[in-house]
Amino acid sequence: MYNYLVTAHKHSGVSHTAVGNFLSPDHRNLLVAKVHYIQVYNITPEGLVCAVELPIFGTISVMKLIRMPHDTQHHLVILTEKEKLCILRWNLEENRCHVVSTGNMHDEYAVTEAQEKIGIVDPNGRCIALCLRQNLLKIIPTSGDADRTAFNVRMRESSVMDMVFLHGRPHPTIAVIFGRDKVNAIRTYEISIHDQDIRLCEPEKTNLDLSYVKMVAVPQPYGGVLVFGDDAIIYLSPEGDEVKQPIDATIINAVGQIDDEGTRYLVGDHKGQLMMLMLVEGPSRAAVLQLKVDVLGETSAARSISYLDSGFVYIGSRSGDSQLIRLGRPGNSEMGSLVDVVQSYTHLGPVVDFCIVKGMGYLRQGQGQVVTCSGLAKDGSLRIIRNGIGISEQASVELPGIKDMYSLRRHFGDRYHSYLLQSFTSATRVLELIGAHEMAPASLPGFDESSPTLHAANMLGDILVQVTANGVHVTDCQTMTPQPALAWLPPTDVRVSIASGNATQLLLATTGGNLIYLAVDVEKKTVVEVSHVKMENEIACVNCNYLKVSSKMTDVAEKKEDQQMAFVGAVGLWAEVNECPVVKLVALPSLATIHTVELGGDVIARCVLLCSMEGRHYLLVALGDGCLLTYSVNAETAAAAAASGDPDVQSTMNTPSVVSERRKLSVGTQPADLSIFKSRGSDHVFAACDRPTVVYAATGGGKLLISNVNLQEVTRVCGFDTAAFPDCLAIATEDCLHLGAVDEIQKLHISTVPLHEQPRRIAHMESARVFAVLTESTHIDENGDETLEQFVRTIDDTRYDTIDKYRLKPMEIGSAILATTFKNDNINPDEQFLVVGTGFEKPEQEDADEGRILIFRLLDGKPVLVSELQTKGPTHCFCSFDGMFLAGTGPEVRLFSVSAGKDGVITTKIEDKHHGHILGLQLARRGDFILVGDLIKSIMVLTCKKVGETYQLEEVARDYGATMVMALEMLDDDVYVVAEHGKHLLTYQRNSYAATDAERGRLERIGQFHLGSRVNSIQHGSLVMQMTDNEGPATKTLIFGTPDGTLGVIACIKPAIYEFFLALQNAMATLIPGVGGLSHADWRAMTQETPPSTAPAKNFVDGDLIERFLDLSMAQMSKVSSMVSVPVDELVQKVEEMQRLHGAG
């Protein structure tokens, strides 16, 4: 099984920030590290502007800025999780990073890792210190002519919590805080770069509480360090004097220095409280006499705090949205807060769990709307992620009942529209644009306002045309005077039912199946009938948009495009019972049929559209059941057929090539109205229906693609291009008229539902239309102690309002949730129940040894407990199984059946259980096969067999390695994907056709890939609409979520596609070396510490690297093209096709 792995939503959690002169000596920059990339912002009066984004081939463990002696720019120091170090300096002339130094900091012989990788830089730029292994300090000299070879020195401290370089020392000096004998202590060491050694230089500070784990060095003139604990902050002077300031119990996560003198600091805790710490000096300004702490307000829980300038501060967070805030002055802020949030930066993480919802709101066939459990503590929320096209609303007005709309210009040659005509059931109204932003009711002379409008347009000759059921009305734009009578009347006893037109032609249909062709008479400023024909059935829809062809096929090719005459029209016909519905292509002006398109089935065409996109021509047919048929049109062949003038041309010419490549898409449940609009210089088609959709062509022509729109049901759409709002759309819904601009095609849209509690697990109950979420929050009891409360919360899946909360017992932790149906004579098979697994945490026990399985029935969305089962140990996972459910409880996997008596009492029964696990954390099921993920013992495949009236769980195969499984999913009966604790993705295969039982019972690892992030959940699903004809490069797709906010896609691809993209990936890695000289192959390789081993990535390709091809210059694209022997255009097309798997346009 081959896989294409790509990020749909990039890592959004901030791990590190720094402020300095990185891009130039004259301007300060904010650097923000987000797991695998660094964003460099310019700090401007208008705010933060992202100037550079540096993709890093590695997971960033340390990011620091260091200014070397006599240099005016800062260098950037990066250490990756695999202990690759690089020092970078921005080259102003070449506008790229220059590698100053790079190297591997890994020590093979020192096997015991430090609790956390720590990297610090000397404030005078003399060296870098790393603590990567216990009892080992690595020094990298950086200044002047010193030998920059790194060296190791031994330390007595094994449990290092934090370390800092001290200011104002003649030699590099570090302070280290470490744990010893149930207390923490601080030691100070002076580093001798010449001797490659360290020496203890100051008395040890002992007997610190264990909560003191964070330090900040204080600049001159004071020097010393600040030490942060849970209930106090201590300042230690260089002389050893101590100043202590008690604070309310909390956990300090981040500290940011405000001024260069180091007298003021911003301090953030785990609750999101932001405090100001001030060092109060004595009269002589030689010593700190007091620490003063003031609470400023509340932000997201900070991971890092960077003071920018003029009161602006960047709050980097991993538990909520990062923020740009402005510090206010006392008395100028509401509710006493001095924090004003200027901008929030969306962070999905940590994605603890998610569900994929189908058939809801905007969703389409095969497309998933992902709802994630995101954030920690008060930053907890649900995030709703869907793919589609955003509409940036400019204005809206309540205007119900619009049936159709047309945009008109004052004169034919005007660039912008001035009028917006709305057609209602029995009237027509016009809005006129007054100035740049105001619209007012208007009347157009000669237009019939007492009838609905079937078509309206500006036509050649500077005339305005309105088609109603009574005929065609024409107004001269130069004089704004109408013709004294209707320019054209339908035959007696018939009425116009449908109309279409362009700048020079009208195609009308009347009752009785009459098709009439009119053309503009420029000299007389009117329209005249040219031809008509009676069709065999009533006409359902018509269209005569112009399709551009080469000049040799038409004698008017030298005219402007808006003055061209279409050579073909499309006519959809009603069909009799048992008759195949058809669309006819007719020649203009003769109206001779040149091709008949049989639609198949029994649903007629309700709207047809001829259009050109990306240099190719298409026929789009919207059916009455909400499906959309697309066909490629050979315009040259159609033009030749139309030019022949033979009414029987369909039988005399080889016309199958006129229309080809039929595809069927599902865009809604109701008939769609199709209209062309322009966005960013390209033509697209808007399908207005109960599920609004945009149809667009892949770059370079070829396959048509579809993307949903972030609007509810839309009835009509037309372009309304104005000077103030270019490429604007007028959008009619059932009750309103909206004006809006189209955002990017295929873009992820994220909505937030704040919970102010931490969500842990989520399930969607489709029958009840609710989300069920396990949440936890902190509560201060009567003794002032902080305790956890756990809830089962139900949330309306449309309004996202909380319906009810069911409180779990004290010390009970919700760990698993499942929405499922049960198979029993006394239970409605369509009713979904909620199954919740819990465990009890006891202070005196490390692991929970008790738990419950709770079954809830929902009444009006409120959870009502109907069954309770005590368990020995917590239940961590569930999965449905043929009207029953499986539960991973402690070391067992159990199969439960559920029944109800005539009195409605719900009971559970253990049908069978399987032993042999350490702790079952994950379950997945496909047919009779069950995949179990264990805390230690990797994965196991079980099967469930029914023997008589009993069920038996039996082991089929297992992986005999030791792997801590974090998430898993079954790709098919024999292939499985696993995310393990070491941040790798693995694929396993069961050899079901092997010759021996031993071979069949052993799972083989067939693929590995270092992701660089742990995965909390993997599920089958897609972020984009899938075609009903199963075309596309991926056979199936899965979605995964990570703690750092990544939403990724695993696409299973065919061997030939894998080989193609593997060659492209290798060419990209060769042509574009990693920032800092970091190797892509090394990064994606699987590494293990025990025993030490490395295996290259296998059967996975890196979609993030591959899709960077689209960002290359043409010269670089050409180099890659020559390396893989594939034309650039073909490479672009194939990469864009893969890009659309996760919603990029």
N, C-alpha and C positions, 0 to 999 in steps of 0.2 A: 504494500500500500504506500503510495507516494503522496506527499502533502506539501501544499503551498501555505506558508504561515505568514500572516501579515497583521499589522496593527490597524484596527478601524478607528479607535480613539487612543491617541498617544498618552503615554504616562503623564499624569497631571499633578502628581504629588511632588511637593518641593522637598528635596533632601538637604540642599545647601544653598546659601546665598552669600554674595560678597559684593562690596562696593569699592571701586578704584578706577584708576586711569588705565584701562586695558586697551581700548581701541586707539586712543591718542593721548598725548601728554596734557592736552588742553581741556579735555572734557571727561567728566566722571561717568562711569557706567555701572549698571546693576547687572550682576551675573547670577542667573538662576539655574541650578542644576535639578533636572527632573529624570533621574534614574539613568537614562541612556543618551541624554542630550543636554546641552547647555544653551540657554537663551541669553543673549547679551543685549541689554536695553540701553539706549541713550536716555539720560535724564534731562528732560526739556521742560520749559515753563508750561507746555501744554500737557505734560504727563510723561508716561513711559512709552517709548517707541522702540519696538524690537528691531535691532539693526542687523544682527547676525544670529544664526542658529547653528551650533556645532554638534553634529551627530557623533557620538562616541561609541567605538566598538568595545563596549564593556559597561558594567554596572558601576556607577560612580560611588566610591566609598569615601573619598576625601576630595574636596575642592577648596583651594586657598589661593589668594593673591599674594605675591611677594614682590617687593621692590628691591632690586639689586642695588648695591652702592653705586652712586654716580649715574643712575638711570632715571629717566623722567617718566617711564612707563612701567606699569606693573606686569609681571610675568604671571602666567596661570599654571598652577600646580594641580595635576589630576592624578589620583590613585584609583585604580579599578578594583573591583572585588577579587579579581584573579591576581591582584598585586602587581599590575603593570603600572609603572610611573612614567609620566611625561611632563616636561616643563615647556610651556609655549609662550611665545611673544608675538603679538600682532604686528604684521608687516604692513605699514601704511601704504607703501608704494605698490605692493602687489595685492593688497586688500585680502590677505589670507594669513593663517597662522603659520609661524615659523617654529620648527622644532628646535629648542635649545638643547634639550637633553631628554633621553628616554632610557628605560631599562626595566629589567625584571627584578622585583624586590622579594621574590619568594625564596625562602630558605628551606631547602629540602630536609635538612637534618633537624630543624626545630619544628616539631610536629604539633605541639600544643598551641592552638590559636588563642589570641587574646580575646577577652570578652567582646570587644568591639574594636575595629580598626581605627586607630587614632593617628592623625597627621597634623602637625603644627609647623609654623614657619617662624623663624627668628625675626623680630620687628626691624632689625638692622640688615636683614637680607643675607646673613652669613651662612645659614644652613637650614635644612629641613630635618625634622625628627619624626620618625614613624615608630609606632608600637603595634606590631603585627603578631608577635608571639609572646608568650609569657616569659618574663625574666630577660627579655631581649629588646634593646633599643637600637634602631637603625638610624644612622646619621648620614645625610647627603650634603656635603659642602657645596656652596653655591657662589661664594663671593670671590671676586678678583681672580688672582692666578692660582688659587688653591686647587689641589687635585680634587676633581668632582667625583671620584670613586667612592661609592657608599661603603660604610664600614659598620660593623655591629659591636655593641658593647653590652656587657652583662649588667643586669640590675637585680637587686635583691627582691624587688617587688614583683609578685606574680599576678595579683588581681588589681591591675591598674584601671581606675574608673575614668580618670581624666588627667590631662597634663597641659601646661601652658609654658610658653617662653616668657621670661620676665623682662621688663623694660629697664633701661638705664644701667646695664651690666657691661663691664669691659669685655667679657667673654660670654658666648652664648650660655644661658643658664635656664634650666627648666625646673618647674615645680610639678611634682607628681602626687596625686591623691590616690591612695590604694587601700584595700581592705586587709585587716589583720586582726585575728582573735576577736571577732564580733564587734570590732570598732574600725573606723577609718583613720588614716593618718596622712600627713603631708611631709614629703622630703624634697629638698632642693639640691640639684646637681649642676655643677659647672662642667661644660663640655670643652675638652681640649681637642680641637681639630687636628693640630700638629701631632699630638701624641696618640690620637684616635682612642681616647679614653674619657671617662667621666669621674668626678670626685664629689663626694658629699661636702657641701660648702656652708650649710646653715643648720642650726639645731632643728630637730624634727618636731613637728606639731602633732601631738598624739591625742588619743581619746576623743576624736570627733565621732558624732553619731553616724550610724550607717547611712542616714539619708543624705549626708553631705557627699555628693558625687560630681558636682559641677563647679568649675573654676573659671574665672575671667581675670586676666592680667590687667593691672591698672597702670596707665602710662605715667611718665614723669609730669609734674614734679614729685608725685607721691610714691609711685611704684607700689610694689606689693601685689596681693591678690585678693579678689573677692571669692568667697566660698559660699555656695548656695545649698541650703538644706530645706527640709520640709516645713520647718517651723521657725527658721531664723536665717539671717544673712550675716556672715562674718567678714570683716575686713582685717587682713593680716598685713601689717606694715613690714618693710624690709628689716626693721630692727626687731621684729617679733612681737610688737604690740598688737593687741586685739581689740577691735570695736565690734560689738554684736548688736543686731537689731532683730527682735522677735517679729514674726509675721504670723498671720492666720495659717493654719495647717493647709498645705497644698503641695504640689509637685512642680518645681520650676523646670520648664522645658527649654526655654530660649532666653538669651540675653543679648541686647544690642547696644553698643556704645553710641552716644549722641554726639558729644563734643570731643575734640582732639585732646583736651586736658584730662579726659576721663573722670569728670566730676558728676556726670549724669548718664544713667543707663535706663533702657526700657527692658522690663522683665515680663515674660509671659509664662503663664502656668497651664496645667493640663485642662483647666476648665475654660480657657479662653480669656481669663482676666489679664488685663494689661496694667502694669504698675510702673511708676517712675521711682527709680532709686537715685538718691542724691548723696554725694559725699560732702559733708559739712566740715569745712576746714576751721582750724584755730586762728587766733589773731595773727600769728606769725606766718600763716600760709605754708607752714613747713610740715604739718601733720593733719591727719583726719581725726576729728574729735567725735563725730557722730554720723550715723547713717539715718537717712530719712526716706520713708517709703510712702508714696501716695498712690491710690487706685485711680486710674484714668478712665477706665471703661472696659468694654468687652469686645473681643475680636474672635476670629476663628482660633482654635487652639494652635499656638505657634510652634513650628519646628525651628524656625529661624526668624530673626528680626534684624532688618537693615534700615538704619536711618539714612534718608536720602538728602534732603535739604529743605529748609523753610517749613519745617513741621510735617513734611511728608515722610511716611514710613511704609516699607514693604513688609508684610506679614506672610512668610512662607509657611504653608501648612500641609500636613499629610493626613489630617483627620477631617478636614473641611476645605472650603474654598479658600485659596490664598487671596490676600486683599491688599490694595493700596489705600492707606488711611491718611487722614490729616489730623494732627493734634490741634485741638481747639484751646481757647483760653477760658478760664473759669468765668461762669456767668453767660457765656456765649453759646452754650450747648444745652439741649433739652435733657431733662431727667438727670442732670448733674454729670452726664458723660462728657468727657473731653475727646472722644473718638468719633470721627466722622468718616464713614466708609465712602471713599471716592470711586473705587472700582473693585469688582470681585472677579476672580479668575477661576472658572469652573474646574472642580476636582471631583472625579467620580469615586475616588478611593476613600478608604479601602472598600473594594467591592467584596463584601463578605459572602453574599449569595445573590442570585438573580433568577428571574423566571422570564420565559419568552411567551408572550401573549399573542394569540392568533385570532383573527376574525373580530377585532375590536377597533372601533374608531376608524382610523385611516388604513388599517392593515389590508394587505392584498394576499393573493394566493402565494404561499411559500415564503411570505415575508414576516419577520418577527418584530414586534415592539418589545424591547428589552426593558424590564423594570428591575433596578438594582437596589440592594440594601447597601447604602453608602454612608460613610462618615462614622465618627466615633462620638459617644457621649452626646452633648448638646448639639453638636454639628451633624447628628444623625438625620438622614433623609432618605426618601425614595427618589431615585432619578429615573425618569422616563426617557428612553433613548429610541429614537426612530430615525429612519432614513428618508430623505425626500427633499423637496424644494421649499424653501422658505419664501413667504410673501411679506415684505416689509411694508406694513400698512401706512399710507400717507394720510388718508382721510376716510371717513365712512359716514353714512347717513341712513337713517331708518327709512326704507323705501320698499315696502312689500309688493309682491305681485309682478315683478319684471319678468317678461317672457323672452325678450330678445333685446340686443343692444347693438348700436352702430356708432362709430366715431367718424366725424366729418370735419373737413377743413373749410375755412372761409373761401379759399380759392384752390383750384386744382393744383397749382404749383407751390402752395405753401408747404413748409416743412412740418409744421406742428398742427395738431388737431385743435379745434376751437369749440366744437359742439359734440355733445354726447346725447344721442337719441335713444330713448327707452320705449320699448313696445310693451303694452299691457294687453289684457284680454280683450278690451273693447276701446282702447285709446292709445294715442302716441303722445309722449311728452319729450321736450328737449331742454337740456341744460347747457348754458353757454359759459365758457371760461372768461371771467372778468379779471383782468390783471394777471398776476402770476399764480394766485392761490385761491381765488374765490370763484364760485359757480353760482349762477342765478338762472331761474326759468326763462326760457326764450321761445319765440315762435319763428318758424321758417316759412316765408311766403310760399303759398302753393301746396304746402304739405297738409295732408288730411290728418288732423289731430283727433278725429272721432272714430278712427279705425286703427286696428293693430297694423304695424309695419312688418312686411315680410322681407324687405331688403331696402337698404339705403346706402348711397355711396356718392363720392365725387367722381365725375366721369370726364373724359377728354372733351374739350370744348368749354371747360369751366362751367359745368352745370352740376346741379344737385339733383339726384334722382331718388324718389321714394316709390316702392312697389307695395300696393295694398291689394286686398281681394278684388277691388273694383277696377284696378288698372295701374298705369304708370304715371306718376306726377313728376314734372320737370320744372326746375327753377334756374334762371340765369344768375350765376354768382356775380357777374359784373354789375347788374342793375338790381339784383335781388327781387326780380319780378317773375312771377310764374307764367307759364303758358296759359292762355285763356281757357283751355279745355285739357282733358287728359291726353297725354301724348300717345297713349295706346290703350285700347279697351279690349277686354277678352270677348270671345264670341258670345252670342246671346245665350242666356240660360246657363252659363258656366261662370265660375269664379276662379280667380287665381288662388292656388293653394300653397305653392312653394315657389321660391325665387332664389337665384344666385347670380352673381355678377362680378365683373372686374372693371377696369377703367374704360373699356371700349365695348363690352358685350353684356347682355342679360340673357339668362336662360330661365324660362318660366314654365311652370306646370299648372294646369288647370284641372278642375274636376272633369271626369270622363276620360282621363288618360292622355290629354293633349299636351304636347311638348312644343314650346314656341321659342324661337331664337330671334332676339332683337340686337341691333347694332347701333352705335352712336353715329349721328349725322353731325359732324363738327360744324359745318357751315350754317345749318339751320338750328343748331343748338337743341337737338331733340334726339329721340331714339325712334327707329323704324323697324318694323317686322321684316325679317329676311326669309324665314322659312318656318314651317311647322310640320308636325307629324303626329299621328295618333299611335300610342303604344298599346300593346296587347293587354296590359293591366293598368290599374290606377298607379300613379306615380307617388312614391313615398318620399323621395329626396333627390336633389339635383346639386351639381357643382360644376363651375366652369373656370376654375383658377388656371392661370397661365403657367405652362411648363416650358422652360427655356430649352431650345434646341439649337444645333449648329446652324450657321447662316445659310448653308447650302440646302437645308430642309425647308426654309421659309423665306418669303420675299420681303419680310418686314423686320428682319433681324437687326437692321441698322438703327431702328428706332429705340428710344428709351424703353426700359423694361416696363414702366408703368403705362406705356402707350401700346404695348403689344396686344395682339389678338390671339386668344387661345385657339388651338386647332382641334381640341378634343374636349368633350364634356362627359361627366359621369351621371348616370341616372339609375336610381334604385327603384325597383318595382315591388308593389304588393304581389302576393302570390295566393293562388287558390289552394284549397285543401289538397294535400298530397302532391303539391307542386313545389319544385325546388326554387327557393328565392334566388333572384339574380340581380346583378348590377350590370348595366350596359354602358359601354364606352361608345359615344356617338361622335361622328365627325362634325366639325363646325366649319362652314355654316350649313352643310347639307342635312345634318341630323341623321345621316345614314349610320347604322350600327356597324362598328368596325370590330367589336369584340364583346362577347358575353361572358361574364364571370359568374359561375355557379357557386353560390355561397355554401352549399351543403346544409343539412339539417332542415329545420322548418321555421327558423327565426329570420324575419325579414330585416333588410337594412333600414335604419331610421335616420342615418346621416352619412353622407359620403363626402370625401375631401380629396382633391388632387393637390399635391404639394411637392416642393423640391427642398431637400435638406442635404447639406454637405455634398452638393454636386450630383446627387442622385434623385430620381423621381419616384414617387410613391402614390398608391391609391390606398386610402384608409376608409374602412367601412365599419361604422358603429352599429351593432346589432341591438335588437330590442331587449335582449337578456343581459346587457351590460358587457358583452364580449366585444373585442375589437379585432377585426381582421386587417392585416397589412399585406400589401402586394408591392413588388417592384414593377415599375412601368418603364418599358423601353420607349422613350419619347421619340427617338428617330423613326422606329418602326411604326409607331402610332401616327406620327406626322405624315409619313409616306402613305399609310393607309387612308388617312383623311384627305390627302391631296389627290388621290386617284379618282375621287368623285363617283366611284362605283357603289351603288347602294348594296350590292351583294358582295362587297369586298371581303367580308368575313369568310366567305366560302371560296374565294378565289386567291387569297393570299395565305402565305404561311404565317398566321397571326398568333400562334401560341406564345411567341416571344414578346408579344405586346405586354402581357401581364404574367408575372411568374413569382416564385418565392413566397408562396402563401404562408403566413404565420398567424397564429391565434393567441391573443393575449386577454387576460381577464382584468378589466379595469373598474368594475363596479357591479351593481345588481340592477341598475336602471339604464335606459338608453342614454348615450353620451352625445353632447353637442360638440362638434369639432370646429376649432378655429385656429388660424395661424397667428402667432405673435413673434416679435423679434426681441431678443435679449442678447446683449454683448456681441452684437453684430451677426448673430446666427438666427435662422428661422427655426422655431419649434412649434409643436401643435399642443394646444390645451384641450383636454377632454373634460368638459364640464358635466359632472354627474354626481351621484351620491358619494363617490369616492374620487375627488378631483385628481387628475393625473396629467402629467406632461409627457409627451412623446418626443424623443429627440434622436438624432442620428449620431453614431460613433464618429469621432474625429476621422476625417479622411473618407467618409462615406461608408456604406456597408450596412451592418445590422442596425435595426431600429431598437431603441431601448426606452424603457418607461420608468418614471419616478413619481411617487405620490407627492401631494402638495399639503402644506400644513393649514388646511382650511376644512371646515365641515362642508356639507353638501352645497355644490355650486350649480346654478341653473344656466348661466350664460357668462361668456367672457369675450371681451374685445380689446384690442390695443387702444391706448389713449396716450399718445406721445405728446408731451408738452415741454416747453422750455424749462419749466421749474422741475418737472419729473420726467426725464427722458425714459423711453421704453417702459412707461407705466402701463398697467392693466386696469381696466374697469371690470369689476367682478361682481356679479349679481348672485345673491343667495336668496333664500326664501323670504327673508325679511329686510335685508339691507343691501345697499350699494357700497362697495368698497373700492378705493383707489389704492393701488400698491405696486411696488417694484419687485421684480423677481430676484431672489438671491441665487447663490450658486446652485447649479444642477447637482443632484446626488450629494447632499451634505447631511451630516448627522445633526439632529436637533435634540437638545437636551432640556428637559423641564425638571424642576425641583419641587418636591413635596416635603416641606420641612416637618420633621417629627419631634425634634428636640429630645429624642431618645435614640439610643443606639439600636438599629435593626440588626437582627442576627440571622433570621431565616425568613423566607417568603414563599407563598404558594398562591396561585390564582384559582379561584373557584368560579368557573365559567357559568355554571347553572345559577349561582346566587349573585353573579356580577360583583364580586368583592375580591380584594386581596386580603389574605390572612398573613400577618407579620408577627414574628416573635421579636419583642423589643425589651430593652432593659434601660433603667434609669436609676440615678442615685437619689437617695432620700435621706434627709437629716432627721434622726429620731429625737425623742424627747430628751435624751441624754447628750445630744449634740454630736452623736456618732453618725458617720456616713454609712449607709447600708444600700444594697442593691435591691431593686424591685423588678420583677419580671412579669411581662404581660403577653397575652394573646390578643392582638389588636386586629380588628376588621376595618377595612377601608373601602369605600365605594370606588369601583374601578372606572367611573366616568367623571365624577366630581372630585374624587380623591379626598373626600371628607371622612374623618374617623367616625365609624358607626358605633362601635362599642369596644371596651377593653375588659378582658377577663384576667384577673390577677392570679398568678401562680402562688404557691405556698412560699413562706419565708425560706431562704437559702436554696430555693429550687430554680434551676437554670434550664431554660428551654434550649434544646440542642438539635431538634429535627422536626420537620413539618411536612405533611403530605395532604393534598386534596385528592380524594379518590371516591369511587363508587363501590358498592358491595353487592354481591350476588346472593340473594336470599329471597324466599317466597314472600316474606312479610316486609321487604324493603323495596322501595321504588328504585328500579335499576338506573334511573336518570338522576337521582338525588345524590349530590356530592356531600361527603362527610369530610371533616377535618380531623386528621390524626396528628397528635403532638407527642414527641418524645422528650423526656426531661431527665435530669440527674440532680441529686442533692449534694451541695457542697458543704462540708463540715470543717470548721476551723482546725480541728485536731487531726483531720485526715488529708493526705495529699491528693488522693483520687476518690471520686464519688463511688460508693458501693451500693447506693440505692437510687431508684428512679421510678418514673411512672410513664405509662402509655395512656394518653387521654384521647377519647373520641368525642368530637363535638358535632352537633347538628346545628345548622344555622336557621334561625327564625327571624325573619325580617332583617337579615344581615347580622344578627347578634349571636355569638357563640353560646350554645347551651350544652353543658357537659352531660353526655348520655352513657358514658362507660369509662371506667377507670381500672387500670391493671398495674399492680405493683411489680417492679422488676428489680433484679439483683444487678445493679450497675446502671449507668446512663445509657439511653438509646441515642445513637449518633446519626442514624440514617434510616430512611424508609424507601420502599419502592412498591408500586402497585403490581398485583399479579393475579389476573383472571378473577376479579371479584373478591380477591383477598389482598393481603399486604405482607411484605417482607420487612423485617426489622433487624438492624444490626445492634444488638444489645450486649455490651461487654465483649466476651470472647465467643459469642454465639451469633449465628444468623437464624432467625426464627420465622416460620411461616404461620400467619394468623388467618383464621377464617372468622367472619362476623355474622351473627344471626340475630334475629329479633323474634320475640314471642308475639302471640296475638295481642298481648297487652302493650306491645311496642318497646319493651325493655331490650336494650342492646347488650349482647354478651359476646365475648371473644373466646376463641379456642386455639390452642397451639396445635397445628396440624403436624409439624415436624420441626426439628432444629438441627443445625450443623455445628459441630465443635471444631477446634483446631486453629482458632484465630487468637491473636494477642488482643487486639481491639479493632473491631470492624468499623471503619470510619466512612466508607463509601459503598454504595450499591448502584448497580445499573442492570437493566434487564432487557433482553431481546428474545421474544418467543419463550421457549422453555429454558433458555440459558440465563444464568445470573452471574454477574461479575462482582467480586468482593474485593475492596481495597482495604489493606490492613495497615496499622500503625507501624509495624516492623516487617511483617512477612509478605510484603509486596502484594501481588494479586492472585486470586484463585477463581477458577471458573466452576460453577455448580450447575447442575441441571435438576429440574423438579419433575418427577414422574408420578403419575397417578396409578397406584396399584390397588385395584378394587375400589374401595371407598376411602382409601388413605393416600396421603401424599408423602413422597420421599425426596429429601434433598441429598444429592450425591455429588462428590467431587469428580470433576472431569479432567481438569488440568490445573497446573499452578506454575508460578515462577519461583524457583528455589533460591533466588537471591534475597538479600535483605534491603528492602526499599520502603521508605516512609511515604505512603501514598497520600497526596493532598486532594486529588480530584481524578476522575476517570470517566470514560464513556466507551460504549461499544460501537465500532464502525460497522461491523457486520458480525455474523455468528463466530467468526474465527479471528478477527483483528480488533485490537483494543488500543486506545490512546490513554496514557497515564501521565499525570503531572506529579512529580515527586518533590520532596522537601528541598533538594539541592538545586531547585530552579531549572530543572531539565524537563523536557517533554520526551516521552518514550512511547514507542509503539511495539506491541507484542502480537505474535501470531500463534494460533493453536494449530498444530499439525494434525488435523482431524483425519487425514488420509494416510498417515504414517503406518508402517508395517507392524510395529510392536506397540504394546500398551505403554511401555516406558516412554517411547517417543511421542505418542499421542497425549500422554499426561504431562509433558514438559512444555511450558510456553517458551517460545524463542523470541528474543528481543531483535526486532528487525529495523528499528530506527531510533535515532536519538538526536536531540537538538537542545542547545543551551539557550533558554529563553531569557534568563537574567532576572526573572521575577517569579515569585511563587504564584500558583494558580489556585484559586479557591473553588472554582466551579467550571465545569465544561458541559455544554448541552448542545444537542442538535438544534439547528435553526439558522436563519439567514436574516441579514439586515436589509436586503434588497429584494425587490420583486423578482420571482423566478418565472421564466417563460413556460407556458403549458406544453410546449413541444420538447422540453427537456434539453434544449440546446445550451451550449455554454461549455467552458473549459473544465468546470468542477462537477464531479458526480454527486457530491454531497458536501455540505458545509457544517461546521460546528463553531460555536461562539464560546469564548472563555473570558473570565474576569479575574483581575489580580488586585492585591492590596494597594498597589501604587496607582490605581485608577486606570489601568490599561483595559481596553475592551478589544479583544483580538479575534481573528477568524482563522480557522484551520480548514482549508479546502482540499478535499481529496481529488487528485488529478491522475490522469492516465500516464502510463510510462513515457510515451513520446513527448507529452507536454512537460513532464518532469525533466527529461533530458534536455529539452530546449531551454528551459529556464535555469537549469543548473549551469549550462554553458554560459548563459547571459550573466548569471550571478558571478561566476568565476572571472569573466571578462571585466565586470564592474569592479570587483575587488582588486584586480590587477591594475586597471587604469586609474582608479580613484583610491589612493591609499588612505587608510584611516587617519583621522586627526591624531597628531602626536605619534604617528608611526605605528599605531595599534593595529594588530592583524585581525581581519574579519574571521578567518578560519580558526584562529586561536580562541576568539571570543565565543564562537558558536560551538566549539568542541565541548564534549562532555568530560568533566573532570570529577574525580573522586579523591578525597583525602585519605580514606582508609579502605583498602590499601591504595596508595597513590597510583593513579592511572589517568590516562587521557585517551579519549576516542573521538575521532573527527565526526562532525555532523553527518548523519546518514539518512537518506530518504526524506529529508526535509529541505526545502529551499526557502531562503529568506526574502519574503516579499517586500519588506521595508527597503532593503538594499536594491532589489530589482526595480522597484517603482521610482527610485531616485534617478533612473535613466531619463525620465520625462523632464527632469530639471536640468539636464546637461545642455551645454551649448551644442550647436549643430556640428561644430568641429569634433567635439568629444563624442557625440552620437555616431559620427562617421567612423571614428576609431573603433568604437565598440562594434559597429556593424561589420567592419572588416575582420575583427577578431572572431566573430561568430559566423561570418559568411551569410548574413541575412540582411536584406535591404533595410534602410532606416525606417521607411514608411511601414513596413511589415512589423518591425520591432515595436514601433509606437502603437500600432493597432493592437498587437498581442498584449503589450503591457497595460494599455488602457482597458482592455477586456478583463484582465485580472484585477485591475484597480476597482472596477465596478462591482466586484464580489463583495466589497465592504463599503460601497457607497460613495467612492470618490468619483468625481465627474470626468 
